[in-house]
Amino acid sequence: MATQPTDQYFRITDQVPGQVWYWAAVGSILASASLRLAGKNDLSLFVGQWPPTFLLFGLFHKLLGQAQK
């Protein structure tokens, strides 16, 4: 039987504690602010788009992980 994409996702992310997603979002916000202060505006905007992705990964894992169990 073929492995579902969600099975592959959960096999990998089950090893990641939930707080990692939160701190990755906070870290990328701080990195974006630092880059902005350093005058690297384009890179700052790029890194500044990461926090929602990290938070959505954590939310997705939390909501669907409970449904999988």
Backbone as ProteinMPNN parsed JSONL, in Angstrom:
{"seq_chain_A": "MATQPTDQYFRITDQVPGQVWYWAAVGSILASASLRLAGKNDLSLFVGQWPPTFLLFGLFHKLLGQAQK", "coords_chain_A": {"N_chain_A": [[0.827, -1.179, 0.0], [0.477, 2.25, -0.779], [2.247, 4.999, 0.655], [0.73, 7.661, 2.31], [0.898, 11.236, 1.788], [0.485, 12.716, 4.16], [1.142, 10.844, 6.102], [3.897, 10.598, 5.707], [4.656, 13.2, 6.345], [3.934, 13.367, 9.098], [5.541, 11.37, 10.152], [8.039, 12.51, 10.02], [7.722, 15.017, 11.353], [6.781, 14.303, 13.865], [8.944, 13.906, 15.403], [9.777, 16.389, 16.066], [9.612, 18.713, 18.631], [6.752, 20.604, 19.729], [7.248, 23.257, 20.521], [9.388, 24.046, 19.018], [8.489, 24.994, 16.552], [7.242, 27.389, 17.289], [9.428, 28.846, 18.383], [11.049, 28.96, 16.152], [9.552, 30.662, 14.544], [9.618, 33.017, 16.125], [12.386, 33.454, 16.133], [12.838, 33.925, 13.401], [11.461, 36.305, 13.08], [13.003, 38.01, 14.67], [15.418, 37.793, 13.288], [14.669, 38.916, 10.85], [14.115, 41.563, 11.647], [16.667, 42.313, 12.47], [18.082, 42.133, 10.072], [16.781, 44.138, 8.672], [17.533, 46.395, 10.134], [20.202, 46.321, 9.509], [20.169, 47.186, 6.978], [19.588, 45.486, 4.889], [17.214, 45.197, 3.105], [15.699, 43.677, 1.179], [16.35, 40.986, 1.776], [15.476, 40.993, 4.386], [12.684, 41.236, 4.06], [12.189, 38.801, 2.807], [12.941, 36.874, 4.79], [11.164, 37.706, 6.713], [8.775, 36.648, 5.922], [8.666, 34.073, 6.775], [7.688, 33.428, 9.474], [4.74, 32.998, 9.563], [4.579, 30.606, 8.161], [6.036, 28.77, 9.731], [4.435, 28.804, 12.039], [2.036, 27.829, 10.989], [2.834, 25.246, 10.244], [3.22, 24.159, 12.799], [0.6, 24.394, 13.85], [-0.876, 22.867, 12.008], [0.283, 20.369, 12.447], [-0.413, 19.972, 15.125], [-3.265, 19.993, 15.098], [-4.008, 18.026, 13.102], [-2.446, 15.938, 13.945], [-3.566, 15.121, 16.326], [-5.935, 14.114, 15.363], [-5.041, 11.938, 13.934], [-4.255, 10.146, 15.835]], "CA_chain_A": [[0.0, 0.0, 0.0], [1.264, 3.474, -0.919], [2.283, 5.876, 1.82], [0.066, 8.945, 2.118], [1.778, 12.369, 2.11], [0.364, 13.103, 5.573], [1.906, 9.87, 6.887], [5.296, 10.984, 5.599], [4.806, 14.444, 7.101], [3.892, 13.104, 10.531], [6.696, 10.554, 10.527], [9.164, 13.432, 10.199], [7.466, 16.076, 12.33], [6.549, 13.757, 15.203], [10.218, 13.975, 16.116], [10.033, 17.794, 16.381], [8.74, 19.216, 19.696], [5.876, 21.687, 19.292], [7.821, 24.577, 20.786], [10.375, 24.38, 17.982], [7.812, 25.805, 15.525], [7.057, 28.716, 17.88], [10.713, 29.541, 18.489], [11.515, 29.23, 14.785], [8.836, 31.875, 14.12], [10.181, 34.147, 16.875], [13.744, 33.656, 15.629], [12.828, 34.533, 12.075], [11.048, 37.705, 13.263], [14.189, 38.73, 15.152], [16.382, 37.838, 12.181], [14.16, 39.888, 9.883], [14.326, 42.898, 12.206], [18.113, 42.573, 12.439], [18.453, 42.386, 8.676], [16.228, 45.452, 8.31], [18.414, 47.392, 10.749], [21.485, 46.261, 8.811], [19.995, 47.759, 5.642], [19.371, 44.439, 3.887], [15.757, 45.233, 3.061], [15.123, 42.566, 0.416], [16.512, 39.768, 2.564], [14.608, 41.153, 5.544], [11.321, 40.904, 3.641], [12.158, 37.366, 2.546], [12.952, 36.165, 6.067], [9.978, 38.126, 7.419], [7.632, 35.861, 5.482], [8.766, 32.73, 7.336], [6.936, 33.117, 10.702], [3.436, 32.345, 9.39], [4.79, 29.234, 7.705], [6.4, 27.961, 10.898], [3.267, 28.679, 12.91], [1.076, 26.941, 10.337], [3.34, 23.875, 10.393], [2.909, 23.73, 14.16], [-0.843, 24.256, 13.985], [-1.264, 21.721, 11.191], [0.725, 19.168, 13.132], [-1.184, 19.812, 16.352], [-4.663, 19.647, 14.786], [-4.134, 16.762, 12.407], [-1.782, 14.912, 14.723], [-4.546, 14.603, 17.289], [-6.93, 13.345, 14.607], [-4.387, 10.715, 13.474], [-4.022, 9.231, 16.966]], "C_chain_A": [[0.874, 1.246, 0.0], [1.162, 4.314, 0.354], [1.627, 7.205, 1.467], [1.035, 10.078, 2.462], [1.683, 12.797, 3.58], [1.111, 12.123, 6.478], [3.384, 10.211, 6.874], [5.575, 12.24, 6.421], [4.876, 14.161, 8.593], [5.055, 12.234, 10.993], [7.903, 11.455, 10.794], [8.902, 14.396, 11.351], [7.114, 15.56, 13.715], [7.808, 13.825, 16.061], [10.544, 15.398, 16.564], [9.087, 18.243, 17.495], [7.945, 20.432, 19.21], [6.458, 23.072, 19.487], [8.845, 24.994, 19.741], [9.743, 25.274, 16.923], [7.64, 27.238, 16.03], [8.38, 29.482, 17.895], [11.333, 29.806, 17.121], [10.843, 30.492, 14.251], [9.413, 33.106, 14.818], [11.587, 34.469, 16.366], [13.768, 34.317, 14.262], [12.333, 35.983, 12.127], [12.248, 38.538, 13.711], [15.248, 38.849, 14.055], [15.956, 38.868, 11.142], [14.391, 41.321, 10.37], [15.809, 43.276, 12.165], [18.585, 42.885, 11.026], [17.969, 43.756, 8.216], [17.12, 46.565, 8.871], [19.781, 47.443, 10.075], [21.381, 46.799, 7.384], [19.782, 46.742, 4.536], [17.863, 44.223, 3.732], [15.137, 44.054, 2.316], [15.206, 41.257, 1.193], [15.631, 39.81, 3.813], [13.162, 40.799, 5.208], [11.171, 39.41, 3.388], [12.065, 36.572, 3.841], [11.692, 36.501, 6.876], [8.72, 37.373, 7.016], [7.65, 34.444, 6.054], [7.887, 32.47, 8.556], [5.563, 32.489, 10.481], [3.565, 30.889, 8.949], [5.133, 28.325, 8.876], [5.203, 27.743, 11.814], [2.205, 27.768, 12.297], [1.529, 25.487, 10.381], [2.989, 23.338, 11.776], [1.427, 23.498, 14.367], [-1.363, 23.038, 13.224], [-0.915, 20.417, 11.901], [-0.111, 18.909, 14.381], [-2.613, 19.352, 16.056], [-4.805, 18.272, 14.135], [-3.442, 15.624, 13.141], [-2.719, 14.294, 15.752], [-5.584, 13.736, 16.589], [-6.35, 12.011, 14.149], [-4.279, 9.693, 14.587], [-5.269, 8.561, 17.427]], "O_chain_A": [[1.89, 1.299, 0.693], [0.133, 4.334, 1.029], [1.94, 7.802, 0.437], [1.898, 9.913, 3.324], [2.684, 13.193, 4.176], [1.654, 12.524, 7.507], [4.055, 10.126, 7.903], [6.594, 12.335, 7.105], [5.772, 14.653, 9.279], [5.503, 12.365, 12.132], [8.695, 11.185, 11.698], [9.753, 14.574, 12.223], [7.149, 16.336, 14.67], [7.739, 13.805, 17.29], [11.471, 15.605, 17.347], [7.871, 18.162, 17.325], [8.425, 21.197, 18.373], [6.186, 23.973, 18.693], [9.134, 26.182, 19.598], [10.382, 26.211, 16.444], [7.867, 28.191, 15.285], [8.439, 30.634, 17.466], [12.067, 30.78, 16.954], [11.485, 31.302, 13.582], [9.667, 34.123, 14.173], [11.93, 35.638, 16.191], [14.614, 35.17, 13.993], [12.743, 36.802, 11.305], [12.482, 39.632, 13.197], [15.893, 39.888, 13.916], [16.789, 39.607, 10.616], [14.811, 42.185, 9.6], [16.16, 44.416, 11.862], [19.391, 43.792, 10.815], [18.657, 44.45, 7.467], [17.423, 47.542, 8.186], [20.439, 48.483, 10.071], [22.378, 46.86, 6.664], [19.796, 47.101, 3.359], [17.314, 43.21, 4.165], [14.146, 43.489, 2.778], [14.232, 40.507, 1.255], [15.105, 38.784, 4.243], [12.49, 40.13, 5.994], [10.142, 38.822, 3.718], [11.21, 35.697, 3.977], [11.21, 35.667, 7.642], [7.703, 37.455, 7.704], [6.707, 33.687, 5.822], [7.365, 31.361, 8.675], [5.239, 31.515, 11.162], [2.751, 30.045, 9.324], [4.581, 27.231, 8.999], [4.98, 26.637, 12.307], [1.545, 27.017, 13.016], [0.703, 24.587, 10.539], [2.522, 22.207, 11.913], [1.034, 22.512, 14.992], [-2.186, 22.277, 13.734], [-1.717, 19.484, 11.946], [-0.477, 17.768, 14.665], [-3.112, 18.425, 16.694], [-5.621, 17.455, 14.563], [-3.816, 14.463, 12.974], [-2.668, 13.092, 16.013], [-6.056, 12.745, 17.147], [-7.095, 11.044, 13.991], [-4.216, 8.493, 14.318], [-5.231, 7.766, 18.366]]}, "name": "protein", "num_of_chains": 1, "seq": "MATQPTDQYFRITDQVPGQVWYWAAVGSILASASLRLAGKNDLSLFVGQWPPTFLLFGLFHKLLGQAQK"}
